[in-house]
Structures are given as C-alpha cells and as structure tokens.
Amino acid sequence: MRAVDTDVLVRLLVRDDPAQVEAAERFVAAGAWISQVVLVETLWVLESVYEVDARGRARAVEMLLGHRELTLQEPEVVARALAAFRRDPSLGFSDCLVVEGARKAGHGPVGTFDRRLARIEGVELLGR
C-alpha cells in the first residue's frame, strides 16, 4: 500500500491548493497509509498554521479513522488517543497518542513532568 507524507495529508484536509489536492486525491484513490508521525505532524500544522481549534482537529482525526481510502497506523490506538484528547484537549493529541501507544505495547507507566498529562491513568508524574 502507498503511504503519504504530511504535505499530502494537509492538502487533503485543508484543500487550499486545487492542483495539489487533485494530485493527492489521485495518489490515494487506490488506498494509502498514514503513519502516526505524519498524523501528529499534520495536527500540528492544522493548529499552528491554519489555526484549527481542538474540536476541529478531533474532527479531522475522526474523519481519517473512517476514511475509505486512507488507513491510519494502529487505528485502535489512534481511536483511544482521540477519546482521551476529546475528554481533555489541553493534553494535546500527541501526548494522548504516546500514552495509548505505550499502553498497547504493554509499557507503563509513562513518566512525565507534565501535571496535566499525569492525570491520565497509566502516567506517572516525576518529581520536580
């Protein structure tokens, strides 16, 4: 299966360059894979460049989870991270993804200095 990078995924979501959108759609028409790194980078671009709020970024992830042509790396992990992010968007999606990825792999607790992240089960706040 083909894979896409962040630029392609951003074009598919933002649709701000018609020629690139068309090329991206042709590329993914037969199916394409999205790594978690590309997903996290894309969400960062949506937030920092396009000023998409947490709710909009959550909707983008949800749309990708249900997309017919696109397949996310470990979609069950992404879905659990999305649920945690929706419960508390101040955590950041990438932090939620780190926790859920560690959980799936059987590793924990996740150590952090982030007090907000430490509120999630399976995360340990390290002394400051």
C-alpha positions as CSV (number, residue, x, y, z in Angstrom):
1,M,0.0,0.0,0.0
2,R,1.2,3.5,-0.7
3,A,1.9,5.9,2.1
4,V,1.5,9.7,2.4
5,D,3.6,12.4,4.0
6,T,2.4,15.4,6.0
7,D,2.2,17.7,3.0
8,V,-0.1,15.3,1.1
9,L,-2.3,14.8,4.1
10,V,-2.5,18.5,4.8
11,R,-3.6,19.2,1.2
12,L,-6.3,16.5,1.5
13,L,-7.7,18.1,4.7
14,V,-7.2,21.8,4.1
15,R,-7.9,21.7,0.3
16,D,-6.2,25.1,-0.2
17,D,-4.3,24.3,-3.5
18,P,-6.6,22.8,-6.1
19,A,-3.8,21.3,-8.2
20,Q,-2.1,19.7,-5.2
21,V,-5.5,18.5,-3.9
22,E,-6.2,16.8,-7.2
23,A,-2.8,15.2,-7.3
24,A,-3.2,14.0,-3.7
25,E,-6.6,12.5,-4.4
26,R,-5.3,10.6,-7.4
27,F,-2.4,9.3,-5.3
28,V,-4.6,8.0,-2.5
29,A,-7.5,6.7,-4.7
30,A,-6.3,3.2,-4.5
31,G,-5.6,3.4,-0.8
32,A,-2.8,4.9,1.3
33,W,-1.3,4.5,4.7
34,I,-0.8,7.3,7.3
35,S,1.9,6.8,9.9
36,Q,1.4,8.2,13.4
37,V,4.3,10.6,12.9
38,V,2.5,12.1,9.8
39,L,-0.7,12.3,11.7
40,V,0.9,14.2,14.6
41,E,2.8,16.5,12.2
42,T,-0.5,17.2,10.3
43,L,-2.3,18.1,13.5
44,W,0.5,20.4,14.5
45,V,0.3,22.1,11.0
46,L,-3.5,22.4,11.4
47,E,-3.1,24.1,14.8
48,S,-0.1,26.3,14.2
49,V,-0.5,27.3,10.6
50,Y,-4.3,27.1,9.9
51,E,-5.4,27.9,13.5
52,V,-7.7,24.9,13.7
53,D,-9.1,24.5,17.2
54,A,-9.0,21.3,19.2
55,R,-12.6,20.4,18.2
56,G,-11.7,20.8,14.5
57,R,-8.5,18.7,14.9
58,A,-10.5,16.0,16.7
59,R,-13.0,16.0,13.8
60,A,-10.1,15.6,11.3
61,V,-8.8,12.6,13.2
62,E,-12.3,11.1,13.3
63,M,-12.7,11.6,9.6
64,L,-9.4,9.9,8.9
65,L,-10.4,7.0,11.1
66,G,-13.4,6.4,9.0
67,H,-11.9,7.3,5.6
68,R,-12.4,4.7,2.8
69,E,-9.1,5.2,1.1
70,L,-6.8,6.1,4.0
71,T,-5.6,3.7,6.7
72,L,-4.0,5.0,9.9
73,Q,-1.2,3.2,11.6
74,E,-2.7,1.3,14.6
75,P,-6.2,2.8,14.2
76,E,-7.3,1.4,17.5
77,V,-4.5,3.3,19.3
78,V,-5.4,6.5,17.4
79,A,-9.1,6.0,18.4
80,R,-8.3,5.6,22.1
81,A,-6.0,8.7,21.9
82,L,-8.8,10.6,20.2
83,A,-11.2,9.7,23.0
84,A,-8.7,10.9,25.6
85,F,-8.0,14.1,23.7
86,R,-11.7,14.8,23.4
87,R,-12.1,14.4,27.2
88,D,-9.3,16.9,27.8
89,P,-8.0,18.8,24.8
90,S,-5.5,20.6,26.9
91,L,-3.4,17.4,27.0
92,G,-2.6,17.6,23.3
93,F,-3.3,14.8,20.9
94,S,0.3,13.7,20.6
95,D,0.6,13.2,24.4
96,C,-2.6,11.1,24.3
97,L,-1.1,9.1,21.4
98,V,2.1,8.5,23.3
99,V,0.2,7.1,26.3
100,E,-2.1,4.9,24.3
101,G,0.8,3.6,22.2
102,A,2.7,2.7,25.4
103,R,-0.4,1.1,26.8
104,K,-0.9,-1.1,23.7
105,A,2.7,-2.2,23.8
106,G,2.4,-3.1,27.5
107,H,4.7,-0.5,28.7
108,G,4.0,1.7,31.6
109,P,3.7,3.8,33.5
110,V,4.6,6.7,31.1
111,G,6.8,9.1,33.0
112,T,6.2,12.8,32.6
113,F,6.8,16.2,34.2
114,D,3.5,17.4,32.8
115,R,1.0,17.7,35.6
116,R,-2.0,17.6,33.2
117,L,-0.8,14.5,31.4
118,A,-0.2,12.8,34.8
119,R,-4.0,12.9,35.4
120,I,-4.4,10.1,32.8
121,E,-4.3,6.6,34.2
122,G,-1.0,4.9,33.4
123,V,1.0,8.1,33.6
124,E,3.3,8.9,36.5
125,L,4.3,12.5,37.4
126,L,8.0,12.7,38.1
127,G,9.3,15.0,40.9
128,R,10.2,18.5,40.0
